[in-house]
Amino acid sequence: MAATPAIGDGAGHTRYTYRLRVSSTARAALLGEWGRCRWVWNECVAVSRRVYQHNKASDLKTTCGPAQLDKMLTEARQSMSWLREGASVPQQQIIRDFAKSRARALKDIKAKLPMRQRTNMPRVKKKREALPSLNYTKRGFRLKKRRLHLAGGVALTVVWSRDLPRTPSSVRVYQDSLGHWYASFVVPAVTEALPQTGRVIGVDWGVKETATTTSDDHDLAHAGHGKTAMQKLARYQRMMARRRPAKGKPASKGYRHAQKQAAKLYKKVARQRRDTACKWAKRVVTDHDALAVEDFRPKFLAKSTMARKAADAAIGATKQALIEMGRKHGRDVRLVHPAHTTMDCARCGARTKHALPLSERTYSCIACGAESPRDKNSAHVMLIRAGLNPASADLGRPAPAR
């Protein structure tokens, strides 16, 4: 698989993901390791809930941080030989993952965000639902003769689609919904500089077109990968509905087959969206030195009448691919707050007195009389708000004479 920069791994780091060839022995070892880590996670959830109930009923507050959970893990490993059979590194790292998840949820609760915007508190990972995910720090793995050796004596064959640019600091081994195993390495980022072009571009996100830019040559049309796969997906979902097992009963072979086919189709659509986004982002980044990108968060569209089409547009994934590609190649990426970008005039800066309905696709300025496509006007507003000179943008107006 192609390497993709990882936003969540800290500044200056990149994530490279590769497919793994896992033998039956290694698969059994990985699943055993995941069973222990899942038990540790569930114990952390139980402790967290007990602490919450105690703090709710008592004035004497107690904490449930990584230090307390590490102490719990140490005591558990001393008393349980089954837990000691596994490596300590992934068990410690799953406590770190739990602590991060819990801290994020508590932060949202403290900020009094609405329920639909909050991060959920960590929940129990069920055996038949949670997919394996094991995280190893530098002391928990090594690369020897192009094979990945994990703590606990597990050796895995990596399909090296490309070489790692630097020594990795950590690796996450996980399984997807199709049963395929992957290794995701975190390495220090390497900037691959591109030639300067002297051009800038503004990007506005939408549903009719995924991305509208100040350059007609770099607009991204709605690909509709999900719409193309909808007929096949509906067929597999009907098969699952007919063969759905009764509560408490094991699933039939036909149900599992339909479930796997649906998962394969979802995976294919996700890869198509990612491929389209990366190719478009590379073209935009190659042709422009600076990018003014609308900091649009499409989560609210999930509750609108445009939910299906917005999901198929994959605005979030496309935006992330553009930001990652820009940072990878050392471009100047500036995120612009989307407030009132459809109400401002890119020519004179005047603001309309009311928001434009979505059905109105042409922007008409009441101050200067300028008319332009609504999304094109918004893309030029991005440039102005980002402090970039619109004169160097494709199809942009010339800079005012001084």
GUVEX-329489 format. One line per 2 residues: number of its first residue (from 0); their letters; for each residue x, y, z of N, C-alpha, C. Coordinates in steps of 0.02 Angstrom, whole numbers. Example, Ala and Ser with C-alpha at 12.3 -4.5 7.8 and 13.67 -1.06 7.14 Angstrom:
GUVEX-329489
0	AS	660 -284 390 615 -225 390 660 -165 390 ~ 642 -112 354 684 -53 357 645 2 394
end
This chain:
GUVEX-329489
0	MA	42 -60 0 0 0 0 44 62 0 ~ 17 116 -25 54 178 -26 60 207 43
2	AT	114 244 55 124 276 119 81 337 125 ~ 53 346 184 10 404 195 32 439 259
4	PA	40 506 258 57 542 319 2 535 370 ~ 21 531 433 -28 521 487 -36 585 526
6	IG	-97 613 526 -110 674 563 -104 664 637 ~ -127 606 662 -132 596 734 -69 572 768
8	DG	-12 566 733 48 540 764 98 595 782 ~ 75 657 786 120 710 805 151 744 746
10	AG	173 806 757 203 845 703 268 814 681 ~ 280 813 616 344 789 590 349 714 584
12	HT	294 678 585 295 606 578 249 584 521 ~ 267 528 491 230 500 436 216 427 448
14	RY	158 403 425 140 333 434 144 296 368 ~ 180 240 367 186 197 309 153 130 324
16	TY	104 111 283 65 50 295 79 -2 242 ~ 89 -65 265 106 -120 220 63 -181 236
18	RL	49 -220 186 12 -283 195 58 -335 226 ~ 30 -379 267 68 -432 299 46 -500 274
20	RV	93 -546 266 78 -616 252 86 -653 319 ~ 29 -677 345 29 -705 413 18 -780 409
22	SS	63 -819 439 55 -892 441 2 -910 494 ~ -20 -972 494 -70 -994 542 -42 -989 614
24	TA	23 -1004 622 53 -999 689 55 -926 713 ~ 77 -882 668 80 -811 686 10 -783 698
26	RA	-39 -805 659 -108 -780 668 -134 -800 737 ~ -121 -862 756 -143 -885 823 -109 -844 878
28	AL	-44 -829 868 -8 -789 919 -35 -718 923 ~ -49 -688 865 -76 -620 865 -145 -617 897
30	LG	-188 -666 881 -255 -667 911 -251 -679 987 ~ -203 -720 1008 -194 -730 1080 -171 -666 1114
32	EW	-125 -630 1081 -102 -566 1108 -159 -515 1112 ~ -201 -516 1059 -257 -469 1059 -308 -487 1114
34	GR	-317 -551 1127 -363 -571 1181 -341 -543 1248 ~ -275 -544 1261 -250 -516 1324 -258 -441 1325
36	CR	-242 -408 1269 -249 -335 1267 -322 -313 1273 ~ -367 -353 1243 -438 -337 1249 -461 -344 1321
38	WV	-435 -393 1356 -452 -401 1428 -427 -341 1467 ~ -367 -317 1453 -340 -259 1488 -384 -198 1474
40	WN	-403 -188 1412 -447 -131 1395 -513 -135 1434 ~ -544 -193 1435 -608 -201 1470 -600 -190 1545
42	EC	-544 -210 1573 -532 -196 1644 -525 -121 1656 ~ -492 -87 1609 -486 -14 1615 -555 20 1613
44	VA	-599 -6 1570 -667 21 1566 -704 10 1632 ~ -696 -50 1661 -729 -64 1724 -703 -19 1780
46	VS	-638 -9 1783 -609 35 1834 -633 106 1824 ~ -635 129 1762 -658 196 1747 -730 207 1770
48	RR	-773 158 1759 -843 164 1780 -849 164 1855 ~ -809 123 1889 -811 123 1963 -788 189 1991
50	VY	-736 218 1961 -711 283 1984 -764 337 1972 ~ -798 334 1916 -851 383 1902 -907 379 1954
52	QH	-929 318 1969 -982 310 2019 -960 332 2088 ~ -897 318 2105 -870 339 2170 -867 415 2175
54	NK	-842 447 2123 -837 521 2123 -905 554 2123 ~ -954 519 2095 -1022 547 2093 -1055 545 2162
56	AS	-1037 494 2201 -1069 485 2266 -1029 512 2324 ~ -965 529 2313 -922 550 2368 -889 617 2352
58	DL	-874 653 2405 -838 717 2397 -764 706 2387 ~ -739 647 2406 -668 631 2399 -657 603 2328
60	KT	-628 644 2284 -619 625 2214 -558 581 2204 ~ -563 532 2161 -507 490 2142 -496 496 2067
62	TC	-438 477 2045 -420 482 1974 -413 413 1944 ~ -413 412 1877 -406 349 1840 -359 362 1781
64	GP	-298 381 1795 -250 397 1743 -206 339 1725 ~ -159 349 1678 -114 294 1658 -73 266 1715
66	AQ	-54 307 1764 -13 283 1820 -52 230 1860 ~ -115 246 1877 -156 198 1915 -169 135 1875
68	LD	-181 142 1809 -195 84 1768 -133 42 1757 ~ -74 73 1752 -12 35 1747 0 -7 1810
70	KM	-16 22 1867 -9 -15 1930 -56 -74 1931 ~ -118 -64 1905 -166 -120 1901 -139 -175 1855
72	LT	-109 -155 1799 -82 -205 1752 -25 -244 1784 ~ 19 -210 1820 75 -244 1853 50 -296 1902
74	EA	0 -279 1942 -28 -326 1990 -62 -385 1955 ~ -96 -370 1900 -131 -423 1863 -81 -471 1832
76	RQ	-26 -445 1805 24 -489 1774 59 -532 1827 ~ 65 -507 1887 96 -547 1940 52 -604 1963
78	SM	-14 -594 1960 -60 -644 1986 -88 -690 1932 ~ -80 -673 1869 -110 -712 1815 -56 -735 1766
80	SW	-43 -800 1764 8 -827 1719 -13 -819 1646 ~ -79 -823 1633 -104 -814 1565 -86 -746 1537
82	LR	-89 -694 1580 -73 -626 1558 2 -618 1549 ~ 41 -652 1591 114 -648 1586 141 -681 1523
84	EG	103 -727 1494 126 -760 1433 130 -712 1375 ~ 94 -657 1377 96 -608 1324 149 -554 1337
86	AS	168 -518 1285 217 -464 1292 186 -406 1330 ~ 227 -371 1369 201 -315 1409 192 -251 1367
88	VP	229 -245 1312 227 -182 1273 157 -168 1245 ~ 125 -214 1208 58 -198 1182 7 -188 1237
90	QQ	15 -222 1294 -32 -212 1350 -24 -143 1381 ~ 37 -119 1385 48 -51 1410 22 1 1361
92	QI	32 -13 1296 10 35 1246 -66 40 1241 ~ -101 -15 1254 -174 -11 1251 -201 30 1310
94	IR	-163 31 1365 -181 76 1420 -172 149 1399 ~ -119 163 1361 -109 232 1335 -166 251 1288
96	DF	-186 204 1245 -241 218 1199 -306 231 1238 ~ -318 192 1290 -377 201 1331 -376 269 1365
98	AK	-318 288 1392 -312 352 1428 -325 411 1381 ~ -300 406 1319 -312 460 1271 -386 465 1254
100	SR	-418 408 1243 -488 407 1226 -531 435 1282 ~ -515 416 1344 -553 440 1402 -542 515 1413
102	AR	-480 538 1405 -465 609 1415 -502 652 1363 ~ -506 627 1301 -541 664 1248 -616 669 1265
104	AL	-645 615 1290 -716 616 1308 -729 662 1367 ~ -686 660 1418 -695 704 1476 -687 778 1457
106	KD	-643 791 1410 -634 860 1387 -697 886 1355 ~ -731 844 1314 -793 865 1282 -849 874 1333
108	IK	-850 831 1385 -901 838 1437 -890 902 1476 ~ -827 917 1492 -811 978 1529 -828 1040 1488
110	AK	-820 1036 1422 -836 1093 1379 -912 1099 1367 ~ -951 1050 1394 -1024 1051 1389 -1048 1052 1316
112	LP	-1014 1012 1275 -1035 1006 1206 -1100 966 1202 ~ -1141 978 1150 -1202 938 1141 -1184 864 1133
114	MR	-1231 820 1151 -1219 748 1150 -1197 724 1081 ~ -1226 752 1028 -1209 728 961 -1139 748 939
116	QR	-1108 796 976 -1041 819 958 -988 791 1004 ~ -1009 757 1057 -960 731 1106 -927 666 1082
118	TN	-866 656 1106 -833 591 1097 -859 545 1152 ~ -880 484 1133 -906 437 1182 -852 413 1229
120	MP	-872 398 1291 -826 368 1338 -807 298 1312 ~ -746 274 1328 -725 208 1305 -775 154 1326
122	RV	-789 108 1281 -836 54 1294 -801 -13 1292 ~ -836 -64 1317 -809 -132 1317 -800 -156 1246
124	KK	-743 -188 1233 -730 -219 1168 -753 -291 1169 ~ -804 -306 1128 -832 -373 1126 -791 -419 1080
126	KR	-789 -482 1098 -746 -530 1063 -763 -536 989 ~ -828 -537 973 -848 -549 903 -855 -485 863
128	EA	-844 -428 894 -854 -365 859 -789 -325 851 ~ -747 -324 902 -686 -283 900 -633 -316 857
130	LP	-604 -278 812 -550 -303 769 -483 -295 803 ~ -437 -343 796 -372 -339 829 -332 -278 808
132	SL	-299 -247 856 -255 -189 844 -203 -187 899 ~ -141 -201 881 -86 -205 930 -34 -152 914
134	NY	-16 -113 965 33 -59 955 97 -77 991 ~ 154 -70 956 220 -86 984 266 -26 978
136	TK	299 -8 1033 349 45 1031 416 16 1009 ~ 467 57 1008 532 37 980 561 -25 1015
138	RG	548 -31 1080 577 -89 1116 534 -152 1108 ~ 479 -148 1071 435 -205 1063 438 -238 995
140	FR	481 -213 949 486 -244 883 554 -228 853 ~ 569 -265 800 630 -252 762 621 -279 691
142	LK	658 -249 645 658 -272 575 724 -308 562 ~ 720 -371 544 779 -412 532 769 -452 469
144	KR	814 -443 421 810 -478 357 742 -466 324 ~ 720 -402 329 658 -378 298 596 -414 324
146	RL	600 -443 383 543 -472 417 531 -433 482 ~ 468 -431 502 448 -395 563 444 -445 621
148	HL	486 -434 672 487 -476 731 457 -437 790 ~ 404 -463 819 369 -431 874 389 -463 940
150	AG	380 -425 994 393 -452 1061 347 -512 1073 ~ 376 -566 1100 338 -628 1109 356 -680 1058
152	GV	404 -664 1013 428 -713 964 384 -722 903 ~ 345 -670 885 302 -674 826 340 -644 767
154	AL	349 -682 713 384 -659 653 333 -654 596 ~ 333 -596 561 285 -583 509 321 -563 444
156	TV	294 -584 388 321 -566 322 286 -504 297 ~ 325 -452 282 298 -388 259 303 -385 183
158	VW	249 -362 151 250 -351 79 276 -280 68 ~ 340 -274 53 372 -208 49 357 -176 -20
160	SR	305 -135 -22 290 -100 -84 338 -42 -96 ~ 369 -19 -44 422 32 -48 463 28 16
162	DL	524 55 14 567 54 73 548 109 122 ~ 560 96 186 550 147 236 606 199 230
164	PR	590 264 231 642 314 223 688 320 284 ~ 661 304 344 700 309 405 680 252 453
166	TP	716 248 508 702 196 558 636 211 593 ~ 590 164 594 525 177 626 530 181 702
168	SS	487 222 732 486 229 804 432 185 836 ~ 381 166 799 329 121 825 294 88 766
170	VR	257 36 781 218 1 730 153 -23 760 ~ 99 -17 721 34 -44 741 16 -100 693
172	VY	4 -159 720 -17 -218 682 -92 -227 692 ~ -129 -227 637 -202 -231 644 -233 -273 589
174	QD	-295 -293 600 -333 -333 552 -394 -293 530 ~ -409 -294 464 -467 -258 440 -528 -304 438
176	SL	-584 -278 414 -647 -316 415 -646 -375 367 ~ -599 -378 321 -593 -434 275 -547 -489 300
178	GH	-516 -477 357 -469 -526 385 -398 -516 363 ~ -383 -463 326 -315 -448 304 -277 -414 360
180	WY	-213 -430 365 -170 -401 417 -124 -348 386 ~ -112 -294 425 -70 -239 402 -23 -218 458
182	AS	34 -190 438 82 -160 485 89 -86 466 ~ 77 -42 513 80 30 501 137 59 541
184	FV	191 79 508 252 105 540 248 182 545 ~ 271 209 600 277 282 609 351 300 604
186	VP	367 344 556 437 365 546 440 441 543 ~ 498 471 558 504 544 550 491 565 478
188	AV	453 619 470 433 641 403 493 666 363 ~ 492 652 299 543 676 253 508 721 201
190	TE	529 784 198 498 831 151 528 821 81 ~ 484 810 33 505 802 -37 487 866 -74
192	AL	534 912 -78 520 978 -106 506 973 -181 ~ 458 1014 -203 441 1019 -274 463 1087 -301
194	PQ	472 1093 -367 492 1158 -396 440 1212 -382 ~ 463 1273 -372 418 1330 -361 382 1348 -427
196	TG	319 1365 -420 279 1383 -479 256 1456 -479 ~ 256 1488 -419 232 1556 -414 157 1563 -418
198	RV	120 1509 -408 47 1511 -413 16 1491 -347 ~ -44 1517 -333 -82 1499 -274 -152 1478 -296
200	IG	-187 1445 -250 -254 1420 -267 -297 1420 -205 ~ -361 1434 -215 -411 1430 -161 -456 1370 -174
202	VD	-475 1335 -120 -515 1274 -126 -578 1281 -82 ~ -636 1271 -114 -700 1272 -79 -732 1203 -87
204	WG	-757 1175 -31 -787 1108 -32 -862 1113 -43 ~ -889 1062 -75 -960 1060 -88 -984 989 -100
206	VK	-1049 984 -117 -1079 918 -129 -1091 907 -203 ~ -1115 958 -238 -1125 952 -310 -1058 937 -345
208	ET	-1007 974 -327 -937 960 -345 -899 953 -280 ~ -857 901 -276 -822 889 -213 -777 949 -196
210	AT	-741 975 -245 -697 1033 -234 -703 1081 -292 ~ -715 1144 -276 -715 1197 -326 -657 1243 -310
212	TT	-614 1256 -359 -554 1296 -347 -555 1359 -390 ~ -506 1401 -379 -499 1461 -420 -472 1445 -489
214	SD	-455 1382 -502 -432 1360 -567 -482 1310 -596 ~ -508 1323 -655 -555 1277 -686 -522 1209 -700
216	DH	-457 1209 -710 -422 1146 -726 -412 1101 -666 ~ -424 1127 -605 -411 1088 -545 -474 1074 -504
218	DL	-533 1087 -533 -595 1069 -499 -601 993 -495 ~ -630 969 -439 -639 897 -429 -713 881 -432
220	AH	-734 846 -484 -804 828 -491 -823 772 -442 ~ -887 767 -428 -913 714 -385 -904 647 -421
222	AG	-861 605 -393 -845 541 -427 -902 491 -424 ~ -939 489 -369 -996 443 -364 -977 370 -361
224	HG	-921 353 -327 -902 283 -322 -954 243 -283 ~ -981 272 -230 -1031 237 -191 -1095 225 -229
226	KT	-1114 273 -271 -1175 265 -311 -1167 209 -362 ~ -1106 202 -389 -1092 148 -437 -1099 80 -405
228	AM	-1077 75 -342 -1078 10 -307 -1144 -3 -270 ~ -1192 44 -273 -1252 39 -233 -1295 -22 -250
230	QK	-1299 -39 -315 -1342 -95 -335 -1316 -161 -307 ~ -1250 -172 -314 -1221 -234 -286 -1227 -235 -210
232	LA	-1216 -178 -178 -1219 -175 -106 -1289 -191 -81 ~ -1340 -164 -115 -1409 -178 -95 -1425 -253 -100
234	RY	-1396 -286 -151 -1408 -358 -160 -1379 -397 -101 ~ -1318 -380 -80 -1287 -416 -24 -1323 -400 41
236	QR	-1347 -340 49 -1383 -323 110 -1450 -359 114 ~ -1483 -369 57 -1545 -409 57 -1531 -481 75
238	MM	-1474 -507 51 -1455 -576 69 -1443 -582 143 ~ -1410 -532 172 -1398 -533 245 -1464 -529 284
240	AR	-1510 -487 259 -1574 -479 294 -1614 -544 294 ~ -1612 -582 238 -1649 -645 234 -1619 -698 278
242	RR	-1552 -695 286 -1517 -749 322 -1494 -727 392 ~ -1520 -672 416 -1499 -647 482 -1516 -699 536
244	PA	-1468 -718 577 -1480 -769 628 -1523 -742 685 ~ -1557 -786 719 -1595 -766 778 -1547 -746 834
246	KG	-1573 -707 880 -1531 -682 935 -1503 -741 975 ~ -1438 -741 984 -1406 -795 1022 -1386 -855 981
248	KP	-1405 -856 916 -1388 -912 872 -1329 -894 828 ~ -1287 -942 810 -1230 -928 766 -1253 -912 695
250	AS	-1214 -871 660 -1231 -852 591 -1218 -911 544 ~ -1260 -916 492 -1252 -970 443 -1195 -954 395
252	KG	-1175 -1004 357 -1122 -994 308 -1142 -944 255 ~ -1206 -946 233 -1231 -899 184 -1230 -827 209
254	YR	-1247 -818 273 -1247 -750 302 -1175 -723 305 ~ -1129 -765 326 -1059 -743 330 -1031 -727 261
256	HA	-1052 -766 211 -1029 -753 142 -1055 -685 118 ~ -1119 -671 128 -1147 -607 108 -1115 -549 146
258	QK	-1102 -560 210 -1069 -509 251 -1000 -493 225 ~ -963 -544 205 -895 -534 179 -897 -498 112
260	QA	-945 -515 70 -950 -482 5 -967 -408 13 ~ -1011 -392 60 -1027 -322 74 -966 -285 100
262	AK	-927 -317 144 -867 -285 171 -816 -273 116 ~ -809 -320 69 -762 -311 13 -783 -252 -31
264	LY	-847 -245 -40 -872 -190 -81 -860 -123 -47 ~ -872 -120 18 -859 -59 56 -784 -40 52
266	KK	-742 -91 57 -670 -80 55 -649 -54 -14 ~ -678 -82 -66 -662 -60 -134 -681 13 -144
268	VA	-740 32 -121 -763 102 -129 -717 149 -90 ~ -698 129 -29 -653 171 11 -586 181 -24
270	RQ	-561 128 -55 -497 134 -90 -503 177 -153 ~ -560 171 -187 -571 214 -246 -573 287 -226
272	RR	-608 302 -171 -612 371 -148 -543 397 -129 ~ -505 356 -94 -437 376 -73 -393 387 -134
274	DT	-397 343 -183 -356 348 -243 -373 413 -282 ~ -438 427 -290 -458 488 -324 -434 550 -287
276	AC	-440 549 -221 -419 607 -180 -344 618 -185 ~ -304 564 -181 -231 571 -181 -206 596 -250
278	KW	-235 570 -304 -213 591 -370 -230 665 -382 ~ -290 685 -361 -309 756 -368 -265 800 -324
280	AK	-253 779 -262 -212 819 -216 -141 827 -243 ~ -113 775 -272 -45 779 -298 -42 829 -357
282	RV	-93 830 -398 -94 876 -454 -100 948 -430 ~ -142 960 -380 -150 1028 -353 -86 1051 -321
284	VT	-54 1008 -281 6 1027 -244 65 1038 -292 ~ 68 998 -345 123 1005 -393 119 1072 -430
286	DH	58 1095 -445 49 1155 -486 45 1220 -446 ~ 46 1218 -379 37 1279 -340 82 1279 -279
288	DA	108 1339 -262 152 1346 -204 114 1354 -138 ~ 56 1386 -139 17 1399 -79 -55 1380 -91
290	LA	-87 1352 -38 -156 1329 -43 -197 1360 12 ~ -252 1392 -6 -301 1417 42 -359 1369 42
292	VE	-365 1328 95 -412 1273 98 -466 1288 149 ~ -528 1281 129 -584 1291 175 -582 1238 230
294	DF	-583 1261 293 -580 1215 349 -651 1189 363 ~ -676 1153 315 -746 1130 317 -750 1063 353
296	RP	-799 1057 398 -808 995 435 -877 967 418 ~ -879 916 377 -943 893 348 -985 849 393
298	KF	-969 844 458 -1005 799 502 -1079 815 506 ~ -1096 880 505 -1166 900 512 -1208 877 452
300	LA	-1175 864 394 -1213 842 336 -1244 773 345 ~ -1218 734 393 -1243 666 405 -1316 667 427
302	KS	-1340 723 453 -1409 727 476 -1452 768 428 ~ -1427 781 369 -1464 821 320 -1492 776 265
304	TM	-1530 806 219 -1557 769 163 -1504 751 111 ~ -1445 781 118 -1390 768 72 -1341 717 100
306	AR	-1361 681 152 -1315 637 189 -1281 586 144 ~ -1321 552 101 -1292 498 60 -1244 527 8
308	KA	-1263 581 -25 -1219 609 -76 -1157 640 -44 ~ -1165 671 15 -1108 700 49 -1059 646 71
310	AD	-1085 589 94 -1041 534 114 -1003 507 54 ~ -1038 503 -4 -1006 477 -64 -953 526 -90
312	AA	-962 590 -76 -912 640 -98 -847 633 -59 ~ -850 606 3 -790 596 45 -751 660 53
314	IG	-786 713 73 -754 779 80 -699 776 133 ~ -713 744 190 -664 741 243 -600 706 221
316	AT	-607 649 187 -548 612 164 -509 650 111 ~ -545 685 67 -512 724 15 -474 783 45
318	KQ	-506 816 93 -473 872 126 -410 849 163 ~ -415 793 197 -357 766 233 -300 748 184
320	AL	-318 717 127 -267 699 78 -233 761 50 ~ -270 816 40 -240 877 14 -192 908 64
322	IE	-213 910 128 -170 939 180 -106 897 188 ~ -115 831 189 -57 787 197 -8 795 139
324	MG	-35 797 78 8 803 19 45 869 18 ~ 10 923 39 42 989 42 99 990 92
326	RK	89 962 150 141 961 201 200 916 181 ~ 183 860 147 235 814 125 284 848 77
328	HG	258 891 33 299 923 -17 318 995 1 ~ 308 1014 64 331 1078 88 293 1138 62
330	RD	231 1128 43 190 1184 18 159 1222 77 ~ 139 1284 65 108 1326 115 32 1313 114
332	VR	8 1275 164 -63 1258 169 -95 1300 224 ~ -144 1340 206 -178 1383 254 -252 1365 258
334	LV	-275 1347 318 -344 1329 329 -384 1392 344 ~ -441 1400 311 -483 1459 317 -549 1440 349
336	HP	-570 1479 399 -634 1466 432 -690 1477 381 ~ -739 1432 378 -790 1437 325 -846 1487 338
338	AH	-847 1520 396 -903 1564 412 -909 1621 361 ~ -969 1629 334 -988 1684 289 -949 1684 222
340	TT	-917 1630 205 -879 1630 142 -926 1631 81 ~ -988 1607 89 -1035 1610 34 -1073 1676 31
342	MD	-1063 1719 82 -1099 1783 85 -1056 1842 65 ~ -989 1833 65 -943 1887 49 -929 1890 -26
344	CA	-918 1951 -51 -900 1961 -121 -824 1960 -127 ~ -799 1920 -174 -726 1915 -183 -697 1978 -215
346	RC	-739 2018 -248 -713 2077 -283 -710 2138 -236 ~ -765 2154 -201 -766 2214 -160 -768 2200 -86
348	GA	-780 2138 -66 -781 2121 5 -847 2133 40 ~ -899 2156 4 -965 2168 35 -997 2102 55
350	RT	-1039 2105 107 -1073 2045 131 -1149 2052 122 ~ -1180 2000 97 -1253 2001 89 -1287 2002 157
352	KH	-1349 2026 158 -1384 2033 221 -1414 1967 245 ~ -1418 1917 202 -1446 1853 221 -1408 1797 187
354	AL	-1409 1738 217 -1374 1681 189 -1408 1658 125 ~ -1368 1637 76 -1395 1614 13 -1422 1543 20
356	PL	-1482 1529 -4 -1507 1460 -3 -1465 1416 -50 ~ -1463 1351 -35 -1422 1306 -76 -1445 1303 -148
358	SE	-1509 1317 -160 -1535 1314 -228 -1509 1372 -271 ~ -1484 1425 -240 -1459 1482 -277 -1385 1472 -292
360	RT	-1367 1457 -354 -1299 1437 -371 -1259 1495 -401 ~ -1288 1554 -410 -1252 1611 -436 -1250 1666 -383
362	YS	-1189 1691 -370 -1181 1745 -321 -1185 1812 -357 ~ -1230 1856 -333 -1237 1923 -361 -1226 1974 -305
364	CI	-1176 2016 -314 -1159 2066 -263 -1203 2128 -272 ~ -1235 2148 -219 -1279 2207 -223 -1240 2272 -219
366	AC	-1176 2268 -201 -1135 2329 -194 -1100 2347 -260 ~ -1066 2298 -290 -1028 2313 -350 -1059 2282 -413
368	GA	-1110 2240 -405 -1144 2211 -462 -1109 2151 -493 ~ -1057 2126 -461 -1020 2068 -488 -1063 2005 -484
370	ES	-1058 1963 -535 -1093 1899 -537 -1043 1844 -553 ~ -1048 1790 -517 -1004 1733 -529 -1036 1671 -499
372	PR	-1015 1611 -520 -1039 1550 -488 -1025 1552 -413 ~ -1073 1530 -375 -1069 1535 -303 -1005 1504 -274
374	DK	-988 1443 -295 -930 1409 -267 -865 1441 -291 ~ -863 1467 -352 -803 1502 -376 -790 1565 -335
376	NS	-843 1601 -319 -836 1660 -278 -809 1642 -210 ~ -834 1587 -181 -809 1565 -115 -736 1545 -117
378	AH	-715 1513 -172 -645 1493 -178 -600 1554 -180 ~ -621 1608 -213 -581 1670 -214 -581 1704 -145
380	VM	-637 1698 -108 -639 1725 -40 -588 1689 4 ~ -578 1624 -7 -528 1586 31 -459 1618 23
382	LI	-442 1635 -39 -377 1665 -52 -368 1731 -15 ~ -420 1773 -17 -416 1838 15 -409 1831 90
384	RA	-449 1786 120 -445 1777 193 -379 1746 215 ~ -350 1705 172 -285 1674 189 -226 1721 181
386	GL	-240 1781 154 -186 1829 145 -143 1817 84 ~ -169 1779 36 -132 1766 -25 -155 1815 -79
388	NP	-111 1830 -126 -126 1879 -177 -169 1848 -232 ~ -232 1869 -240 -275 1839 -291 -248 1848 -362
390	AS	-203 1895 -374 -177 1906 -441 -137 1847 -466 ~ -109 1807 -420 -69 1750 -441 -110 1686 -445
392	AD	-176 1692 -433 -219 1634 -439 -247 1629 -509 ~ -258 1568 -531 -289 1558 -597 -358 1590 -598
394	LG	-372 1627 -651 -436 1660 -661 -451 1711 -605 ~ -401 1732 -570 -411 1781 -516 -409 1852 -543
396	RP	-440 1898 -507 -439 1967 -529 -370 1997 -518 ~ -348 2047 -556 -282 2077 -547 -280 2117 -482
398	AP	-220 2123 -454 -211 2161 -392 -227 2234 -405 ~ -258 2269 -357 -275 2340 -366 -212 2382 -374
400	AR	-216 2433 -417 -158 2476 -429 -146 2520 -368 ~ -83 2531 -352 -64 2572 -294 -39 2640 -318
end
